[in-house]
Amino acid sequence: MMNVPFLDLKAQYHSIKDEVDKKLVEVCENTAFTLGPYVEEFEKKFSEYLGVKHFVATSTGTSALHSALLAFGIGNKDEVIVPVNTFTATAEAVVMVGAKPVFVDNDPVTYNMDISKIENLITHKTRAIIPVHLYGMPVDMEKLGEIAKKHNLIVIEDCAQSHGAKFKGKITGTFGHAACFSFYPGKNLGSYGEGGGVATNSTEIAEKIEKIRNHGSKIKYVHEFVGYNYHMHGFQGAMLTIKLKYLDGWNKRRLQIAKRYNEMLKDVKDVVPPFIDDNCEHVFHLYVIRTNKREELKNFLNDNGIGTNIHYPHPLHLQESYKFLGYKKGSFPIAEGYAPKLLSLPIYPEITDEQIDYVVEKIKQFYRENG
């Protein structure tokens, strides 16, 4: 039996171990543990990578979303349109500022928010849209941008899963008024702990977020408003600067892996591989198939040494935490119909072709034995 973990962060660490270990000692020797030069270097390098004027590092992706919403003045009585098929942090941040998340169903092909349904949700209370580039697949920002412009809405991209992804040659995180990133360890660009940040071309918004993340302060012990402790740690900034050099290469490998999976799975009955759009550079943070036998297949693969995961088992409107919004079962038929069918297979740059072939072989074996 071959072992294929769902994610192997240790393999990535060993590929850059000498750089990481050396930098860890350097950060400790300089006692630059919170914000400071290593975070500033990453902010500079990542803003250059994206091609934006400003990138402000924060403690997490959630704090990045929270800070961005606060910086734009979104709050009580406002509405923000978010996808119903996403991690809770996207909607959670909206609730954190006192605004109301308005969910939209997912597109049946891309799994991203269904842009054709957005305009029907816009009211006089709508202030913003948060598109999530889910699984590393860019949202059609051209169409979404037209809607936002028409209705004078703020666009805050959620790029937690799309580091380096592109739509029509333009990198995600550069389409909206701001963009929020998570650097959780399992992300395409992952820290060795928690991390996040906000990209923007607005100097005003960047300066507000710098204050929000630092207790409402730009000058030590001078507090303009009540803020938060959303500091990125120096070690995380240093690690992300190292990893940024490898991001495009790692993303290229992810796409190769996805294409290999797609080619080998294309004729497997009851398996729908992910869609690859020629207009996009999908970075495959996750490789998600759709199957009517999700639980049985998951258990079979696990029994054969293959790790899998489920993102996300319950659409947000059916979670207890969002019950107060008043949605019911049946409100979002695509998301509800797909939730029990989506299964994430192993994908990370260090996975070997032999491991991929083994995963596919076992999927085919499952369907030979189970019809």
Contacts in CASP RR format, 6 or more apart in sequence:
PFRMAT RR
TARGET T0000
AUTHOR 0000-0000-0000
METHOD contacts of the structure
MODEL  1
MMNVPFLDLKAQYHSIKDEVDKKLVEVCENTAFTLGPYVEEFEKKFSEYL
GVKHFVATSTGTSALHSALLAFGIGNKDEVIVPVNTFTATAEAVVMVGAK
PVFVDNDPVTYNMDISKIENLITHKTRAIIPVHLYGMPVDMEKLGEIAKK
HNLIVIEDCAQSHGAKFKGKITGTFGHAACFSFYPGKNLGSYGEGGGVAT
NSTEIAEKIEKIRNHGSKIKYVHEFVGYNYHMHGFQGAMLTIKLKYLDGW
NKRRLQIAKRYNEMLKDVKDVVPPFIDDNCEHVFHLYVIRTNKREELKNF
LNDNGIGTNIHYPHPLHLQESYKFLGYKKGSFPIAEGYAPKLLSLPIYPE
ITDEQIDYVVEKIKQFYRENG
1 304 0 8 1.000
1 305 0 8 1.000
2 305 0 8 1.000
2 354 0 8 1.000
2 355 0 8 1.000
2 358 0 8 1.000
3 305 0 8 1.000
4 305 0 8 1.000
4 306 0 8 1.000
4 307 0 8 1.000
4 346 0 8 1.000
4 351 0 8 1.000
4 355 0 8 1.000
4 358 0 8 1.000
4 359 0 8 1.000
5 307 0 8 1.000
5 346 0 8 1.000
6 307 0 8 1.000
6 308 0 8 1.000
6 309 0 8 1.000
6 344 0 8 1.000
6 346 0 8 1.000
7 186 0 8 1.000
7 346 0 8 1.000
7 348 0 8 1.000
8 348 0 8 1.000
8 350 0 8 1.000
8 351 0 8 1.000
9 185 0 8 1.000
9 186 0 8 1.000
11 348 0 8 1.000
11 350 0 8 1.000
12 348 0 8 1.000
12 349 0 8 1.000
12 350 0 8 1.000
13 20 0 8 1.000
15 350 0 8 1.000
16 242 0 8 1.000
16 243 0 8 1.000
16 246 0 8 1.000
19 242 0 8 1.000
20 192 0 8 1.000
20 239 0 8 1.000
20 242 0 8 1.000
23 238 0 8 1.000
23 239 0 8 1.000
23 242 0 8 1.000
24 235 0 8 1.000
24 238 0 8 1.000
26 238 0 8 1.000
27 33 0 8 1.000
27 38 0 8 1.000
27 234 0 8 1.000
27 235 0 8 1.000
27 238 0 8 1.000
30 37 0 8 1.000
32 38 0 8 1.000
32 234 0 8 1.000
33 233 0 8 1.000
33 234 0 8 1.000
33 235 0 8 1.000
34 231 0 8 1.000
34 232 0 8 1.000
34 233 0 8 1.000
34 234 0 8 1.000
35 57 0 8 1.000
35 214 0 8 1.000
35 231 0 8 1.000
35 232 0 8 1.000
35 234 0 8 1.000
36 234 0 8 1.000
38 234 0 8 1.000
38 235 0 8 1.000
38 237 0 8 1.000
38 238 0 8 1.000
38 241 0 8 1.000
39 57 0 8 1.000
39 232 0 8 1.000
39 233 0 8 1.000
39 234 0 8 1.000
39 236 0 8 1.000
39 237 0 8 1.000
41 237 0 8 1.000
41 238 0 8 1.000
41 241 0 8 1.000
42 57 0 8 1.000
42 232 0 8 1.000
42 237 0 8 1.000
42 238 0 8 1.000
42 240 0 8 1.000
42 241 0 8 1.000
42 244 0 8 1.000
43 55 0 8 1.000
43 56 0 8 1.000
43 57 0 8 1.000
44 55 0 8 1.000
45 241 0 8 1.000
45 244 0 8 1.000
46 55 0 8 1.000
46 199 0 8 1.000
46 240 0 8 1.000
46 244 0 8 1.000
47 53 0 8 1.000
47 54 0 8 1.000
47 55 0 8 1.000
47 199 0 8 1.000
49 244 0 8 1.000
49 247 0 8 1.000
50 171 0 8 1.000
50 173 0 8 1.000
50 174 0 8 1.000
50 179 0 8 1.000
50 199 0 8 1.000
51 171 0 8 1.000
51 174 0 8 1.000
52 173 0 8 1.000
52 174 0 8 1.000
52 199 0 8 1.000
52 200 0 8 1.000
52 201 0 8 1.000
53 200 0 8 1.000
53 201 0 8 1.000
53 202 0 8 1.000
53 203 0 8 1.000
53 206 0 8 1.000
54 199 0 8 1.000
54 200 0 8 1.000
54 201 0 8 1.000
54 202 0 8 1.000
54 203 0 8 1.000
54 205 0 8 1.000
54 206 0 8 1.000
55 197 0 8 1.000
55 198 0 8 1.000
55 199 0 8 1.000
56 67 0 8 1.000
56 197 0 8 1.000
56 198 0 8 1.000
56 200 0 8 1.000
56 206 0 8 1.000
56 209 0 8 1.000
56 210 0 8 1.000
56 213 0 8 1.000
57 195 0 8 1.000
57 196 0 8 1.000
57 197 0 8 1.000
57 232 0 8 1.000
57 237 0 8 1.000
58 64 0 8 1.000
58 67 0 8 1.000
58 195 0 8 1.000
58 196 0 8 1.000
58 197 0 8 1.000
58 198 0 8 1.000
58 209 0 8 1.000
58 213 0 8 1.000
58 230 0 8 1.000
58 231 0 8 1.000
58 232 0 8 1.000
59 194 0 8 1.000
59 195 0 8 1.000
59 196 0 8 1.000
59 213 0 8 1.000
59 229 0 8 1.000
59 230 0 8 1.000
59 231 0 8 1.000
59 232 0 8 1.000
59 233 0 8 1.000
60 182 0 8 1.000
60 184 0 8 1.000
60 194 0 8 1.000
60 195 0 8 1.000
60 196 0 8 1.000
60 230 0 8 1.000
61 89 0 8 1.000
61 160 0 8 1.000
61 180 0 8 1.000
61 181 0 8 1.000
61 182 0 8 1.000
61 183 0 8 1.000
61 184 0 8 1.000
61 194 0 8 1.000
61 195 0 8 1.000
61 196 0 8 1.000
61 197 0 8 1.000
62 89 0 8 1.000
62 92 0 8 1.000
62 93 0 8 1.000
62 182 0 8 1.000
63 196 0 8 1.000
63 197 0 8 1.000
63 213 0 8 1.000
63 228 0 8 1.000
63 230 0 8 1.000
64 180 0 8 1.000
64 181 0 8 1.000
64 182 0 8 1.000
64 196 0 8 1.000
64 197 0 8 1.000
64 198 0 8 1.000
65 89 0 8 1.000
65 90 0 8 1.000
65 92 0 8 1.000
65 93 0 8 1.000
65 130 0 8 1.000
65 156 0 8 1.000
65 158 0 8 1.000
65 180 0 8 1.000
66 93 0 8 1.000
66 96 0 8 1.000
66 97 0 8 1.000
66 228 0 8 1.000
66 230 0 8 1.000
67 197 0 8 1.000
67 198 0 8 1.000
67 209 0 8 1.000
67 212 0 8 1.000
67 213 0 8 1.000
67 228 0 8 1.000
67 230 0 8 1.000
68 156 0 8 1.000
68 178 0 8 1.000
68 180 0 8 1.000
68 198 0 8 1.000
68 200 0 8 1.000
68 205 0 8 1.000
68 209 0 8 1.000
69 75 0 8 1.000
69 80 0 8 1.000
69 93 0 8 1.000
69 94 0 8 1.000
69 96 0 8 1.000
69 97 0 8 1.000
69 99 0 8 1.000
69 128 0 8 1.000
69 156 0 8 1.000
70 97 0 8 1.000
70 208 0 8 1.000
70 212 0 8 1.000
71 178 0 8 1.000
71 198 0 8 1.000
71 205 0 8 1.000
71 208 0 8 1.000
71 209 0 8 1.000
71 212 0 8 1.000
72 127 0 8 1.000
72 128 0 8 1.000
72 154 0 8 1.000
72 156 0 8 1.000
72 177 0 8 1.000
72 178 0 8 1.000
72 205 0 8 1.000
73 97 0 8 1.000
74 80 0 8 1.000
74 94 0 8 1.000
74 97 0 8 1.000
74 99 0 8 1.000
74 127 0 8 1.000
74 128 0 8 1.000
74 154 0 8 1.000
75 97 0 8 1.000
75 98 0 8 1.000
75 99 0 8 1.000
75 127 0 8 1.000
76 98 0 8 1.000
76 99 0 8 1.000
77 99 0 8 1.000
77 125 0 8 1.000
78 98 0 8 1.000
78 99 0 8 1.000
78 100 0 8 1.000
78 125 0 8 1.000
78 126 0 8 1.000
78 127 0 8 1.000
78 128 0 8 1.000
79 99 0 8 1.000
79 100 0 8 1.000
79 101 0 8 1.000
79 102 0 8 1.000
79 123 0 8 1.000
79 125 0 8 1.000
79 126 0 8 1.000
79 127 0 8 1.000
80 94 0 8 1.000
80 99 0 8 1.000
80 100 0 8 1.000
80 101 0 8 1.000
80 102 0 8 1.000
80 126 0 8 1.000
80 127 0 8 1.000
80 128 0 8 1.000
80 129 0 8 1.000
80 130 0 8 1.000
81 102 0 8 1.000
81 103 0 8 1.000
81 104 0 8 1.000
81 113 0 8 1.000
81 118 0 8 1.000
81 121 0 8 1.000
81 122 0 8 1.000
81 126 0 8 1.000
81 128 0 8 1.000
81 129 0 8 1.000
81 130 0 8 1.000
82 90 0 8 1.000
82 91 0 8 1.000
82 94 0 8 1.000
82 101 0 8 1.000
82 102 0 8 1.000
82 103 0 8 1.000
82 104 0 8 1.000
82 113 0 8 1.000
82 129 0 8 1.000
82 130 0 8 1.000
82 132 0 8 1.000
83 90 0 8 1.000
83 103 0 8 1.000
83 104 0 8 1.000
83 106 0 8 1.000
83 112 0 8 1.000
83 113 0 8 1.000
83 130 0 8 1.000
83 131 0 8 1.000
83 132 0 8 1.000
83 134 0 8 1.000
84 103 0 8 1.000
84 104 0 8 1.000
84 105 0 8 1.000
84 106 0 8 1.000
84 315 0 8 1.000
84 316 0 8 1.000
84 317 0 8 1.000
84 332 0 8 1.000
84 335 0 8 1.000
85 105 0 8 1.000
85 106 0 8 1.000
85 111 0 8 1.000
85 113 0 8 1.000
85 134 0 8 1.000
85 312 0 8 1.000
85 315 0 8 1.000
85 316 0 8 1.000
85 335 0 8 1.000
85 338 0 8 1.000
85 339 0 8 1.000
86 132 0 8 1.000
86 134 0 8 1.000
86 158 0 8 1.000
86 312 0 8 1.000
86 316 0 8 1.000
87 160 0 8 1.000
87 311 0 8 1.000
87 312 0 8 1.000
88 316 0 8 1.000
88 319 0 8 1.000
88 321 0 8 1.000
89 160 0 8 1.000
89 182 0 8 1.000
90 130 0 8 1.000
90 132 0 8 1.000
90 158 0 8 1.000
91 101 0 8 1.000
91 103 0 8 1.000
91 316 0 8 1.000
91 322 0 8 1.000
92 321 0 8 1.000
94 100 0 8 1.000
94 101 0 8 1.000
94 130 0 8 1.000
95 101 0 8 1.000
99 127 0 8 1.000
100 125 0 8 1.000
100 325 0 8 1.000
101 316 0 8 1.000
101 322 0 8 1.000
101 325 0 8 1.000
102 121 0 8 1.000
102 126 0 8 1.000
103 316 0 8 1.000
103 317 0 8 1.000
103 325 0 8 1.000
103 327 0 8 1.000
103 331 0 8 1.000
103 332 0 8 1.000
104 113 0 8 1.000
104 114 0 8 1.000
104 117 0 8 1.000
104 118 0 8 1.000
104 121 0 8 1.000
104 332 0 8 1.000
105 113 0 8 1.000
105 114 0 8 1.000
105 117 0 8 1.000
105 332 0 8 1.000
105 333 0 8 1.000
105 334 0 8 1.000
105 335 0 8 1.000
106 112 0 8 1.000
106 113 0 8 1.000
106 114 0 8 1.000
106 134 0 8 1.000
106 332 0 8 1.000
106 334 0 8 1.000
106 335 0 8 1.000
106 338 0 8 1.000
107 113 0 8 1.000
107 114 0 8 1.000
107 115 0 8 1.000
107 334 0 8 1.000
108 114 0 8 1.000
108 334 0 8 1.000
108 338 0 8 1.000
109 275 0 8 1.000
110 134 0 8 1.000
110 137 0 8 1.000
110 139 0 8 1.000
110 275 0 8 1.000
110 277 0 8 1.000
111 134 0 8 1.000
111 135 0 8 1.000
111 137 0 8 1.000
111 274 0 8 1.000
111 288 0 8 1.000
111 338 0 8 1.000
111 342 0 8 1.000
112 131 0 8 1.000
112 132 0 8 1.000
112 133 0 8 1.000
112 134 0 8 1.000
112 137 0 8 1.000
112 138 0 8 1.000
112 139 0 8 1.000
112 140 0 8 1.000
113 131 0 8 1.000
113 132 0 8 1.000
113 139 0 8 1.000
114 334 0 8 1.000
115 139 0 8 1.000
115 140 0 8 1.000
115 143 0 8 1.000
115 144 0 8 1.000
115 147 0 8 1.000
118 129 0 8 1.000
118 144 0 8 1.000
118 147 0 8 1.000
119 147 0 8 1.000
119 151 0 8 1.000
122 147 0 8 1.000
122 151 0 8 1.000
122 153 0 8 1.000
126 151 0 8 1.000
126 153 0 8 1.000
127 153 0 8 1.000
127 154 0 8 1.000
128 153 0 8 1.000
128 154 0 8 1.000
128 155 0 8 1.000
128 156 0 8 1.000
129 144 0 8 1.000
129 147 0 8 1.000
129 148 0 8 1.000
129 153 0 8 1.000
129 154 0 8 1.000
129 155 0 8 1.000
129 156 0 8 1.000
130 155 0 8 1.000
130 156 0 8 1.000
130 157 0 8 1.000
130 158 0 8 1.000
131 139 0 8 1.000
131 141 0 8 1.000
131 144 0 8 1.000
131 155 0 8 1.000
131 157 0 8 1.000
131 158 0 8 1.000
132 139 0 8 1.000
132 158 0 8 1.000
132 160 0 8 1.000
132 161 0 8 1.000
133 139 0 8 1.000
133 157 0 8 1.000
133 158 0 8 1.000
133 159 0 8 1.000
133 161 0 8 1.000
133 162 0 8 1.000
133 165 0 8 1.000
133 172 0 8 1.000
134 161 0 8 1.000
135 161 0 8 1.000
135 274 0 8 1.000
135 282 0 8 1.000
135 284 0 8 1.000
135 285 0 8 1.000
135 286 0 8 1.000
135 287 0 8 1.000
135 288 0 8 1.000
135 311 0 8 1.000
136 161 0 8 1.000
136 162 0 8 1.000
136 165 0 8 1.000
136 188 0 8 1.000
136 282 0 8 1.000
136 283 0 8 1.000
136 284 0 8 1.000
136 285 0 8 1.000
136 286 0 8 1.000
137 162 0 8 1.000
137 165 0 8 1.000
137 274 0 8 1.000
137 275 0 8 1.000
137 277 0 8 1.000
137 280 0 8 1.000
137 282 0 8 1.000
138 162 0 8 1.000
138 165 0 8 1.000
138 166 0 8 1.000
138 167 0 8 1.000
138 172 0 8 1.000
138 280 0 8 1.000
138 281 0 8 1.000
138 282 0 8 1.000
139 157 0 8 1.000
139 167 0 8 1.000
140 167 0 8 1.000
140 279 0 8 1.000
141 157 0 8 1.000
141 167 0 8 1.000
141 170 0 8 1.000
141 172 0 8 1.000
141 175 0 8 1.000
141 176 0 8 1.000
142 167 0 8 1.000
142 168 0 8 1.000
144 155 0 8 1.000
144 175 0 8 1.000
145 155 0 8 1.000
145 175 0 8 1.000
145 176 0 8 1.000
147 153 0 8 1.000
148 154 0 8 1.000
148 155 0 8 1.000
148 176 0 8 1.000
154 177 0 8 1.000
154 178 0 8 1.000
155 175 0 8 1.000
155 176 0 8 1.000
155 177 0 8 1.000
156 176 0 8 1.000
156 177 0 8 1.000
156 178 0 8 1.000
156 179 0 8 1.000
156 180 0 8 1.000
157 172 0 8 1.000
157 173 0 8 1.000
157 175 0 8 1.000
157 176 0 8 1.000
157 178 0 8 1.000
157 179 0 8 1.000
157 180 0 8 1.000
158 179 0 8 1.000
158 180 0 8 1.000
159 165 0 8 1.000
159 172 0 8 1.000
159 173 0 8 1.000
159 179 0 8 1.000
159 180 0 8 1.000
159 181 0 8 1.000
159 199 0 8 1.000
160 180 0 8 1.000
160 181 0 8 1.000
160 182 0 8 1.000
160 184 0 8 1.000
160 187 0 8 1.000
161 187 0 8 1.000
161 188 0 8 1.000
161 285 0 8 1.000
161 286 0 8 1.000
162 172 0 8 1.000
162 173 0 8 1.000
162 188 0 8 1.000
162 283 0 8 1.000
162 285 0 8 1.000
163 181 0 8 1.000
163 187 0 8 1.000
163 188 0 8 1.000
163 189 0 8 1.000
163 247 0 8 1.000
163 251 0 8 1.000
163 283 0 8 1.000
163 285 0 8 1.000
164 171 0 8 1.000
164 172 0 8 1.000
164 188 0 8 1.000
164 247 0 8 1.000
164 248 0 8 1.000
164 251 0 8 1.000
164 281 0 8 1.000
164 283 0 8 1.000
165 171 0 8 1.000
165 172 0 8 1.000
165 251 0 8 1.000
165 280 0 8 1.000
165 281 0 8 1.000
165 282 0 8 1.000
165 283 0 8 1.000
166 172 0 8 1.000
166 280 0 8 1.000
166 281 0 8 1.000
167 175 0 8 1.000
167 279 0 8 1.000
167 280 0 8 1.000
167 281 0 8 1.000
168 279 0 8 1.000
168 280 0 8 1.000
169 281 0 8 1.000
172 179 0 8 1.000
173 179 0 8 1.000
173 181 0 8 1.000
173 199 0 8 1.000
174 199 0 8 1.000
177 200 0 8 1.000
177 202 0 8 1.000
177 205 0 8 1.000
178 198 0 8 1.000
178 199 0 8 1.000
178 200 0 8 1.000
178 202 0 8 1.000
178 205 0 8 1.000
179 198 0 8 1.000
179 199 0 8 1.000
179 200 0 8 1.000
180 196 0 8 1.000
180 197 0 8 1.000
180 198 0 8 1.000
180 199 0 8 1.000
181 189 0 8 1.000
181 196 0 8 1.000
181 197 0 8 1.000
181 198 0 8 1.000
181 199 0 8 1.000
182 195 0 8 1.000
182 196 0 8 1.000
183 189 0 8 1.000
183 190 0 8 1.000
183 191 0 8 1.000
183 194 0 8 1.000
183 195 0 8 1.000
183 196 0 8 1.000
183 197 0 8 1.000
183 236 0 8 1.000
183 240 0 8 1.000
184 190 0 8 1.000
184 191 0 8 1.000
184 193 0 8 1.000
184 194 0 8 1.000
184 195 0 8 1.000
185 191 0 8 1.000
185 192 0 8 1.000
185 193 0 8 1.000
187 285 0 8 1.000
188 247 0 8 1.000
188 250 0 8 1.000
188 251 0 8 1.000
188 254 0 8 1.000
188 283 0 8 1.000
188 285 0 8 1.000
189 240 0 8 1.000
189 243 0 8 1.000
189 244 0 8 1.000
189 247 0 8 1.000
190 239 0 8 1.000
190 240 0 8 1.000
190 243 0 8 1.000
191 236 0 8 1.000
191 237 0 8 1.000
191 239 0 8 1.000
191 240 0 8 1.000
192 235 0 8 1.000
192 236 0 8 1.000
192 239 0 8 1.000
193 236 0 8 1.000
194 236 0 8 1.000
195 232 0 8 1.000
195 236 0 8 1.000
196 232 0 8 1.000
197 232 0 8 1.000
198 205 0 8 1.000
198 206 0 8 1.000
198 209 0 8 1.000
200 206 0 8 1.000
200 209 0 8 1.000
207 218 0 8 1.000
210 218 0 8 1.000
211 217 0 8 1.000
211 218 0 8 1.000
211 224 0 8 1.000
211 225 0 8 1.000
211 227 0 8 1.000
212 227 0 8 1.000
212 228 0 8 1.000
212 230 0 8 1.000
213 228 0 8 1.000
213 229 0 8 1.000
213 230 0 8 1.000
213 231 0 8 1.000
214 227 0 8 1.000
214 229 0 8 1.000
214 230 0 8 1.000
214 231 0 8 1.000
215 223 0 8 1.000
215 226 0 8 1.000
215 227 0 8 1.000
215 228 0 8 1.000
215 229 0 8 1.000
216 223 0 8 1.000
216 224 0 8 1.000
216 225 0 8 1.000
216 226 0 8 1.000
216 227 0 8 1.000
216 228 0 8 1.000
217 223 0 8 1.000
217 224 0 8 1.000
218 224 0 8 1.000
249 349 0 8 1.000
250 349 0 8 1.000
251 281 0 8 1.000
251 283 0 8 1.000
251 284 0 8 1.000
253 349 0 8 1.000
254 283 0 8 1.000
254 284 0 8 1.000
254 285 0 8 1.000
254 347 0 8 1.000
254 348 0 8 1.000
254 349 0 8 1.000
255 281 0 8 1.000
255 282 0 8 1.000
255 283 0 8 1.000
255 284 0 8 1.000
257 284 0 8 1.000
257 287 0 8 1.000
257 347 0 8 1.000
257 349 0 8 1.000
257 351 0 8 1.000
257 356 0 8 1.000
258 274 0 8 1.000
258 276 0 8 1.000
258 282 0 8 1.000
258 284 0 8 1.000
258 287 0 8 1.000
258 347 0 8 1.000
259 276 0 8 1.000
260 353 0 8 1.000
260 356 0 8 1.000
261 273 0 8 1.000
261 287 0 8 1.000
261 345 0 8 1.000
261 347 0 8 1.000
261 356 0 8 1.000
261 359 0 8 1.000
261 360 0 8 1.000
262 273 0 8 1.000
262 274 0 8 1.000
262 276 0 8 1.000
264 356 0 8 1.000
264 357 0 8 1.000
264 360 0 8 1.000
265 271 0 8 1.000
265 273 0 8 1.000
265 289 0 8 1.000
265 360 0 8 1.000
265 363 0 8 1.000
266 273 0 8 1.000
268 363 0 8 1.000
268 364 0 8 1.000
268 367 0 8 1.000
269 367 0 8 1.000
269 371 0 8 1.000
270 291 0 8 1.000
270 292 0 8 1.000
270 293 0 8 1.000
270 367 0 8 1.000
271 289 0 8 1.000
271 290 0 8 1.000
271 291 0 8 1.000
271 363 0 8 1.000
271 367 0 8 1.000
272 289 0 8 1.000
272 290 0 8 1.000
272 291 0 8 1.000
273 289 0 8 1.000
274 282 0 8 1.000
274 284 0 8 1.000
274 287 0 8 1.000
274 288 0 8 1.000
274 289 0 8 1.000
276 282 0 8 1.000
284 347 0 8 1.000
286 311 0 8 1.000
286 344 0 8 1.000
286 347 0 8 1.000
287 344 0 8 1.000
287 345 0 8 1.000
287 346 0 8 1.000
287 347 0 8 1.000
288 311 0 8 1.000
288 342 0 8 1.000
288 343 0 8 1.000
288 344 0 8 1.000
288 345 0 8 1.000
289 342 0 8 1.000
289 343 0 8 1.000
289 345 0 8 1.000
290 338 0 8 1.000
290 341 0 8 1.000
290 342 0 8 1.000
290 343 0 8 1.000
291 297 0 8 1.000
291 341 0 8 1.000
291 343 0 8 1.000
292 341 0 8 1.000
293 366 0 8 1.000
293 370 0 8 1.000
294 310 0 8 1.000
294 340 0 8 1.000
294 341 0 8 1.000
294 342 0 8 1.000
294 343 0 8 1.000
295 340 0 8 1.000
296 366 0 8 1.000
296 370 0 8 1.000
297 343 0 8 1.000
297 363 0 8 1.000
297 366 0 8 1.000
298 308 0 8 1.000
298 310 0 8 1.000
298 343 0 8 1.000
300 362 0 8 1.000
300 366 0 8 1.000
301 307 0 8 1.000
301 308 0 8 1.000
301 359 0 8 1.000
301 362 0 8 1.000
301 363 0 8 1.000
301 366 0 8 1.000
302 308 0 8 1.000
304 362 0 8 1.000
306 345 0 8 1.000
306 346 0 8 1.000
306 358 0 8 1.000
306 359 0 8 1.000
306 362 0 8 1.000
307 346 0 8 1.000
308 343 0 8 1.000
308 344 0 8 1.000
308 345 0 8 1.000
308 346 0 8 1.000
309 343 0 8 1.000
309 344 0 8 1.000
310 342 0 8 1.000
310 343 0 8 1.000
310 344 0 8 1.000
311 342 0 8 1.000
311 344 0 8 1.000
312 339 0 8 1.000
313 339 0 8 1.000
313 340 0 8 1.000
314 339 0 8 1.000
315 332 0 8 1.000
315 335 0 8 1.000
315 336 0 8 1.000
315 339 0 8 1.000
316 322 0 8 1.000
317 325 0 8 1.000
317 327 0 8 1.000
317 331 0 8 1.000
317 332 0 8 1.000
317 335 0 8 1.000
318 327 0 8 1.000
318 329 0 8 1.000
318 336 0 8 1.000
329 336 0 8 1.000
330 336 0 8 1.000
345 359 0 8 1.000
346 355 0 8 1.000
346 359 0 8 1.000
END
